[in-house]
Amino acid sequence: MQDDHSGAGQSAAERLAWEIREAIYEGSLVPGSPLREVSLADAKGVSRRTVREALLLLASQGLVVHERNRGATVRALGADDVIDMYRVRRTFELQGARNAPLASDEDRARLQAAYERLHDAVHGEDSREIVNADLSFHGAVVGLVGSARLDGFYAQMSPEMEMVLAVIRRGERIDGLTPEQIIADHRTIHAALMARDVIEAQRAILEHIDFNERYLLGLLESTRLLD
């Protein structure tokens, strides 16, 4: 999960990477936008070395690509990327549901806290907090597996997932979805997991993930928000 880590304790490159990442998530830097070292260094008052380090960090997170003769650009996620990402999500989250009856009290408490955070977020006006809370909730679902390695792999995917969730949230605002519509799927997933109902949890997870994948692919086709 990527929360606001723009404060003290970060290097100049990490702070710059955070600023660029936020611009990508908010849509002010669209897919394919050039990220030129000289322009960024001048605009941010940092060295070109700092810019290079920031762009390398973003590349490692799947948000930036480096191309010969073009330099760095904001990555454009295509339909194949989205399908693959959601394939991984299904695998991870369904395994979390399978393990719900065996989940520790600590993991269940984390799931409860994540759901409450998401519930509060969707009734607020901070779109970035909604995205972060959404990631936190699904991370808590994966956390029911009880595997540090799986949690780590999910965390590595988070920047890319945050990018697509930000697009989904923008689409929902355009479509006029209410907070209750946004939270409904998560409420069903949460209730089933807390009740240790594996079958219902898996059904709800699949329904939620399948719908979001179709919605995102539709946005991709109709508005080219990701490509």
C-alpha positions in Angstrom: 0.0 0.0 0.0 1.2 3.5 -0.8 0.2 6.1 1.8 1.5 9.6 2.1 5.2 9.1 2.8 6.4 12.5 1.6 7.6 13.7 5.0 10.9 13.7 6.9 13.3 10.8 6.7 13.2 10.5 2.9 15.9 11.2 0.5 15.5 14.0 -2.1 15.0 11.3 -4.8 12.3 9.5 -2.7 10.4 12.8 -2.2 10.6 13.6 -5.9 9.4 10.1 -6.7 6.4 10.6 -4.4 5.5 13.9 -6.1 5.6 12.4 -9.5 3.7 9.3 -8.4 1.0 11.6 -7.0 0.8 13.5 -10.2 0.3 10.2 -12.1 -2.4 9.0 -9.7 -4.2 12.3 -9.9 -4.1 12.3 -13.7 -2.1 15.5 -14.2 0.6 13.3 -15.7 -1.1 11.1 -18.2 0.3 7.8 -19.7 3.0 8.5 -22.2 3.9 11.9 -20.7 7.7 12.6 -21.0 9.7 12.9 -17.8 12.7 14.9 -18.9 15.6 15.1 -16.5 16.6 18.7 -17.2 13.0 20.0 -17.0 12.3 18.2 -13.8 15.6 19.2 -12.2 14.9 22.9 -13.0 11.2 22.8 -12.0 11.9 21.0 -8.6 15.2 22.7 -7.8 17.1 19.4 -7.6 20.1 17.8 -9.4 19.7 15.7 -12.5 21.2 12.8 -10.4 18.3 13.1 -8.0 15.8 13.1 -10.9 17.5 9.9 -12.4 17.3 8.2 -9.0 13.6 9.1 -8.7 12.8 7.9 -12.1 14.6 4.6 -11.5 12.6 4.1 -8.3 9.4 4.7 -10.2 10.5 2.3 -13.0 11.0 -0.4 -10.3 7.4 0.2 -9.2 6.1 -0.2 -12.7 5.0 3.4 -13.1 7.7 4.7 -15.5 9.4 3.2 -18.5 12.7 4.1 -20.1 12.9 3.9 -23.9 15.9 4.4 -26.2 15.8 7.8 -27.9 12.7 8.8 -25.8 14.0 8.8 -22.3 11.6 8.2 -19.4 7.8 8.4 -19.8 4.8 7.6 -17.7 3.9 4.0 -18.3 0.8 3.2 -20.3 -1.0 0.1 -19.0 -2.7 -1.9 -21.7 -5.5 -4.4 -21.5 -3.1 -7.3 -21.1 -1.5 -5.6 -18.1 -4.9 -5.1 -16.5 -6.0 -8.7 -17.2 -2.8 -10.1 -15.7 -3.0 -7.8 -12.6 -6.5 -9.0 -11.9 -5.6 -12.6 -12.5 -3.0 -12.2 -9.7 -5.5 -10.5 -7.5 -8.0 -13.4 -7.9 -5.3 -15.9 -6.9 -4.2 -14.0 -3.8 -7.6 -12.9 -2.5 -9.3 -16.3 -3.0 -6.5 -17.9 -1.1 -7.2 -15.3 1.7 -10.8 -16.4 1.7 -9.8 -20.1 1.9 -7.8 -19.3 5.0 -10.4 -17.2 6.7 -11.5 -20.0 9.1 -7.8 -20.3 10.3 -6.9 -16.6 10.4 -5.4 -15.3 13.6 -7.1 -12.8 15.8 -4.5 -10.2 14.8 -5.2 -10.7 11.1 -8.9 -10.5 11.7 -8.5 -7.3 13.6 -6.4 -5.9 10.7 -9.2 -6.8 8.3 -11.8 -5.1 10.6 -9.7 -1.9 10.9 -9.1 -1.8 7.2 -12.9 -2.1 6.5 -13.7 0.7 8.9 -11.0 2.9 7.3 -12.5 2.2 3.9 -16.1 2.9 5.1 -15.0 6.2 6.6 -13.0 7.1 3.5 -15.8 6.6 0.9 -18.0 8.9 3.0 -15.3 11.6 2.9 -14.0 13.8 0.0 -10.4 12.6 -0.1 -10.1 10.5 -3.3 -6.5 9.5 -2.5 -7.6 8.2 0.9 -10.3 6.1 -0.7 -7.7 4.5 -3.0 -5.3 3.9 -0.1 -8.0 2.5 2.1 -9.2 0.2 -0.7 -5.6 -1.1 -1.1 -5.4 -1.6 2.6 -8.6 -3.6 2.7 -7.6 -5.9 -0.1 -4.1 -6.2 1.4 -5.8 -7.4 4.7 -7.8 -10.0 2.7 -4.5 -11.3 1.3 -3.0 -11.1 4.8 -5.5 -13.8 6.0 -3.2 -16.3 4.3 -0.6 -15.6 7.0 2.3 -15.5 4.5 4.9 -12.8 4.8 6.2 -13.6 1.3 2.7 -13.3 -0.2 2.2 -10.0 1.7 5.5 -8.8 0.2 4.6 -9.7 -3.3 1.2 -8.0 -3.0 3.0 -4.9 -1.7 5.3 -4.9 -4.7 2.1 -4.8 -6.9 0.6 -1.9 -4.9 1.9 1.0 -7.0 0.4 -0.4 -10.2 -2.8 -1.3 -8.5 -3.0 2.1 -7.0 -2.7 3.6 -10.5 -5.6 1.5 -11.8 -7.7 2.1 -8.6 -7.2 5.8 -9.0 -8.6 5.5 -12.6 -11.6 3.5 -11.3 -12.3 6.2 -8.7 -12.2 8.9 -11.3 -14.6 6.9 -13.4 -16.9 6.4 -10.5 -17.0 10.1 -9.9 -17.9 10.7 -13.5 -20.6 8.0 -13.3 -22.0 9.5 -10.1 -21.7 6.4 -7.9 -22.7 7.0 -4.3 -20.6 6.0 -1.3 -23.0 3.2 -0.5 -22.6 1.8 -4.0 -18.8 1.9 -3.7 -18.7 0.2 -0.2 -21.4 -2.4 -0.9 -19.1 -5.1 -2.4 -16.6 -4.6 0.4 -19.2 -4.9 3.0 -20.3 -8.3 1.6 -16.7 -9.5 1.4 -15.9 -8.3 4.9 -19.0 -9.8 6.5 -18.4 -13.2 4.9 -14.7 -13.3 5.9 -15.5 -12.3 9.5 -18.2 -15.0 9.6 -15.5 -17.5 8.3 -17.9 -18.3 5.4 -15.4 -19.4 2.7 -17.9 -20.1 -0.1 -19.7 -16.7 0.3 -16.4 -14.8 0.7 -15.0 -16.4 -2.5 -18.2 -15.6 -4.4 -18.2 -12.0 -3.2 -14.5 -11.5 -4.0 -14.9 -13.0 -7.5 -17.9 -10.8 -8.2 -16.1 -7.7 -7.0 -12.9 -8.4 -8.9 -14.6 -9.4 -12.1 -16.8 -6.3 -12.1 -13.8 -4.0 -11.5 -11.8 -5.7 -14.2 -14.7 -5.2 -16.7 -15.2 -1.6 -15.6 -11.5 -0.8 -16.0 -11.2 -2.4 -19.4 -14.3 -0.5 -20.5 -12.7 2.8 -19.3 -9.5 1.8 -21.1 -11.4 1.2 -24.3 -13.7 4.2 -24.2 -11.4 7.0 -22.8 -7.9 5.6 -23.1 -7.3 6.7 -19.4 -4.5 4.1 -19.0 -3.1 3.8 -22.5 
